[in-house]
Amino acid sequence: MPDHNIHHQAGPTVYVIILTFNKWELTRACIASLIRQDYSDYHIIVVDNGSMDRTVENVHQQFPEVTVIANEANLGFAAGSNVGIQTALENKADFILMLNNDTVVPQNLLRVLVQHAQSLPDVGILTPRIFHYDNPESLWFAGSRRHWLLLEAVDFGPVEARRYVKPDELHTLDYIFGTVMLVPAEVFKKVGLFDESFFLYYEDMDFCLRVQSAGYKLYYIPDIGVQHHISSSTSSMPAMRYYHKARGSVIFFRKHANGVRLPFIIPYRLGSMLGTLIRLGRKRKWRVIQAYLLGLWHGLKVRLQLL
C-alpha cells in the first residue's frame, strides 16, 4: 500500500471512506482488499460509529497506515459518513469513494473508476457492478432507474438486479446505493453532504436526487465489480431494519413527493405499508410490526432539511 502521507503523482487524490459499526472481520477483509490497489494516490479513512468489538483498536494495530475517526456513538450512515467526507474535503480530496465495510474490492477498482470519472461528462456519482459475496457470479446491483411518478427504484429487486437491467453496458442511472459510490469532491461542495435527517436507508437515494437536480449525471461502470455481503449489518436485527426503512421512507417521500406526484404517491405508499403489515402479520412478527409502525410515526415527526 502506498505511503498515504506522500502524494506519489500529480493526479487525482482519492479518499476512501469506510463506515463501521462492529463486524470487525468484514471490515478487516475490506481494508485488506483496499490496501492492494494499483492506484497511487489514495487514503483510507475508517469512521467508526461506536463499535464494541475492538474495531478501532484492531484497525490501529493491523493497518497503521489507515486513518481512524472514532465517533463516541452510532451516528447512523448519513451523519457518520459526513464525518469522513468532511475530513476528506478538508484534506483537499479530488474524489471520495464511499465504501461499505462488508465489501471486498478488486485491485484495480480505484484506477478504473477514476479513469471513467475523468473521461465521462458531468460526472456526479459512479458505481461499479455489485455482486453477491457468496455467489460472485450473481449480480446484486447495477444501479437503478427511477419511476418518473412514484420515485421508486424500478429495476432493483430485493434479492438481485432485475432482468431488464443492462449489466454489460455503461449507462446513466437515477439511483446509486451507498454501498459503493465514487463522488468528485466538487459535487459534495455544490450539493452538500448526506442529509442527516436520515439515520439508515434512503439517504443515498436522497443524495442522488439532489446530485441530478444540480445538473450532474450518475453512471454505472460495467467493467469493474465488487463483492458485497448483503445486509450483513442489519440482517440479524429485523426490528431495527424495518424501523429505519420505515422512518427513512417517510422522510424521503415527504421531502420529494410534491406537485403532480403527491396524489399518486400517497395511495401507493399506503398500499405498500398495508402490504408490509400483512406480510409481517402472517409471519407473526409482532415486534417487527411495532418497530415498523414506530418508524413511520417518527418519520412523520422529523423536521425536514431542504438542502
ZAMARGU-4260 file (C-alpha; in steps of 0.2 Angstrom, whole numbers, plus 5000, padded with zeros to 4 digits):
<rodrens>
0) 5000/5000/5000 | 5007/5017/4996 | 5013/5029/5010 | 4997/5039/5012 | 5007/5054/5019
5) 5016/5056/5002 | 5007/5061/4986 | 5016/5050/4973 | 5009/5058/4957 | 5001/5074/4951
10) 4984/5066/4949 | 4968/5065/4957 | 4968/5061/4976 | 4955/5048/4982 | 4949/5047/4999
15) 4940/5031/5003 | 4928/5032/5017 | 4923/5016/5026 | 4909/5017/5040 | 4910/5004/5053
20) 4899/4998/5067 | 4905/4981/5074 | 4908/4967/5061 | 4927/4968/5063 | 4930/4953/5052
25) 4921/4960/5037 | 4930/4977/5040 | 4947/4968/5040 | 4943/4959/5024 | 4938/4975/5016
30) 4953/4985/5021 | 4964/4971/5016 | 4957/4971/4998 | 4959/4990/4998 | 4977/4991/5003
35) 4982/4981/4987 | 4976/4994/4975 | 4986/4998/4960 | 4982/5016/4961 | 4995/5028/4969
40) 4987/5042/4977 | 4973/5036/4989 | 4970/5037/5008 | 4958/5026/5018 | 4948/5034/5032
45) 4938/5022/5044 | 4924/5031/5053 | 4919/5020/5067 | 4901/5023/5074 | 4904/5017/5092
50) 4909/4998/5089 | 4910/4987/5104 | 4921/4973/5095 | 4938/4982/5096 | 4936/4988/5078
55) 4946/5004/5082 | 4960/4995/5091 | 4961/4982/5078 | 4962/4994/5064 | 4976/5004/5073
60) 4986/4988/5076 | 4984/4979/5060 | 4983/4993/5047 | 4993/5008/5055 | 4993/5017/5038
65) 4974/5019/5039 | 4966/5034/5047 | 4953/5031/5060 | 4940/5043/5067 | 4931/5036/5082
70) 4914/5043/5085 | 4908/5041/5103 | 4891/5034/5097 | 4882/5027/5082 | 4878/5042/5072
75) 4870/5032/5058 | 4875/5031/5040 | 4872/5049/5035 | 4880/5058/5049 | 4894/5045/5052
80) 4898/5046/5033 | 4898/5065/5034 | 4912/5065/5047 | 4923/5056/5035 | 4918/5066/5020
85) 4921/5082/5029 | 4939/5076/5034 | 4942/5071/5016 | 4937/5088/5009 | 4947/5097/5022
90) 4962/5087/5016 | 4959/5093/4998 | 4952/5076/4991 | 4948/5076/4972 | 4937/5061/4973
95) 4928/5052/4988 | 4924/5034/4987 | 4910/5029/4999 | 4913/5010/5003 | 4903/4999/5014
100) 4914/4989/5026 | 4905/4972/5020 | 4913/4973/5003 | 4928/4966/4995 | 4936/4976/4980
105) 4947/4971/4966 | 4965/4978/4964 | 4960/4990/4950 | 4944/4997/4957 | 4951/5015/4960
110) 4961/5016/4944 | 4946/5011/4933 | 4933/5022/4942 | 4944/5037/4942 | 4948/5034/4923
115) 4930/5034/4919 | 4927/5049/4931 | 4940/5059/4921 | 4933/5054/4904 | 4914/5055/4906
120) 4904/5071/4905 | 4896/5079/4920 | 4900/5066/4932 | 4891/5066/4949 | 4892/5048/4955
125) 4900/5032/4948 | 4896/5014/4954 | 4903/4998/4948 | 4894/4981/4947 | 4890/4974/4964
130) 4890/4955/4966 | 4884/4944/4980 | 4899/4939/4990 | 4893/4921/4992 | 4889/4920/4974
135) 4902/4930/4964 | 4893/4927/4948 | 4876/4933/4954 | 4874/4952/4951 | 4865/4961/4965
140) 4865/4979/4959 | 4869/4988/4943 | 4861/5004/4948 | 4843/5009/4946 | 4831/5020/4936
145) 4818/5030/4945 | 4799/5029/4942 | 4795/5046/4935 | 4779/5047/4945 | 4782/5037/4961
150) 4800/5040/4963 | 4803/5021/4967 | 4819/5012/4961 | 4810/5002/4947 | 4824/4990/4942
155) 4831/4984/4958 | 4824/4969/4966 | 4825/4964/4985 | 4837/4949/4980 | 4845/4953/4964
160) 4845/4965/4949 | 4830/4963/4939 | 4832/4955/4921 | 4830/4971/4911 | 4845/4979/4919
165) 4859/4981/4906 | 4873/4974/4916 | 4886/4974/4902 | 4883/4992/4896 | 4889/5009/4903
170) 4874/5019/4905 | 4867/5033/4916 | 4856/5030/4931 | 4845/5038/4943 | 4849/5029/4959
175) 4866/5023/4966 | 4866/5015/4983 | 4879/5020/4996 | 4887/5003/4995 | 4900/5009/4983
180) 4899/5027/4976 | 4914/5037/4969 | 4910/5056/4970 | 4920/5070/4964 | 4924/5082/4979
185) 4916/5097/4969 | 4899/5088/4969 | 4899/5087/4988 | 4904/5105/4989 | 4890/5110/4977
190) 4875/5100/4983 | 4880/5097/5001 | 4884/5081/5011 | 4871/5067/5016 | 4855/5073/5024
195) 4857/5069/5042 | 4838/5068/5045 | 4841/5050/5038 | 4849/5038/5050 | 4849/5022/5039
200) 4842/5019/5022 | 4836/5032/5009 | 4850/5045/5012 | 4859/5038/4996 | 4843/5040/4986
205) 4840/5057/4993 | 4858/5062/4988 | 4856/5055/4971 | 4841/5066/4968 | 4850/5081/4974
210) 4865/5077/4963 | 4854/5076/4947 | 4845/5092/4951 | 4862/5101/4951 | 4865/5095/4933
215) 4876/5080/4936 | 4875/5063/4929 | 4875/5046/4938 | 4885/5032/4929 | 4885/5013/4930
220) 4903/5006/4926 | 4901/4988/4920 | 4920/4984/4918 | 4924/4983/4936 | 4914/4974/4951
225) 4915/4972/4970 | 4908/4958/4981 | 4895/4963/4994 | 4889/4953/5010 | 4871/4959/5008
230) 4863/4967/5023 | 4876/4960/5034 | 4875/4974/5047 | 4856/4973/5049 | 4851/4955/5044
235) 4851/4949/5062 | 4841/4964/5068 | 4825/4964/5058 | 4816/4976/5070 | 4829/4989/5068
240) 4830/4987/5049 | 4811/4989/5047 | 4811/5004/5059 | 4824/5013/5050 | 4817/5008/5032
245) 4800/5015/5038 | 4807/5031/5045 | 4818/5034/5031 | 4805/5031/5018 | 4793/5043/5026
250) 4807/5057/5027 | 4811/5053/5009 | 4794/5054/5002 | 4789/5069/5012 | 4804/5078/5006
255) 4802/5074/4987 | 4784/5070/4984 | 4777/5086/4978 | 4767/5094/4964 | 4758/5081/4952
260) 4766/5067/4961 | 4758/5069/4978 | 4741/5062/4974 | 4749/5046/4966 | 4762/5043/4979
265) 4751/5044/4995 | 4740/5030/4990 | 4754/5020/4983 | 4764/5022/4999 | 4749/5017/5010
270) 4746/5002/4999 | 4765/4997/5002 | 4763/5000/5021 | 4747/4989/5021 | 4756/4975/5011
275) 4771/4975/5023 | 4760/4974/5038 | 4750/4959/5031 | 4766/4951/5026 | 4774/4953/5044
280) 4757/4948/5052 | 4756/4932/5043 | 4774/4928/5050 | 4768/4934/5067 | 4782/4946/5068
285) 4774/4957/5081 | 4789/4966/5087 | 4794/4970/5070 | 4777/4977/5066 | 4778/4988/5081
290) 4795/4994/5076 | 4789/4997/5058 | 4774/5007/5064 | 4785/5017/5076 | 4797/5021/5062
295) 4783/5028/5051 | 4777/5039/5065 | 4795/5045/5069 | 4797/5049/5051 | 4782/5060/5051
300) 4789/5070/5066 | 4806/5074/5058 | 4809/5092/5053 | 4815/5091/5035 | 4831/5098/5029
305) 4828/5106/5012 | 4846/5105/5006
</rodrens>
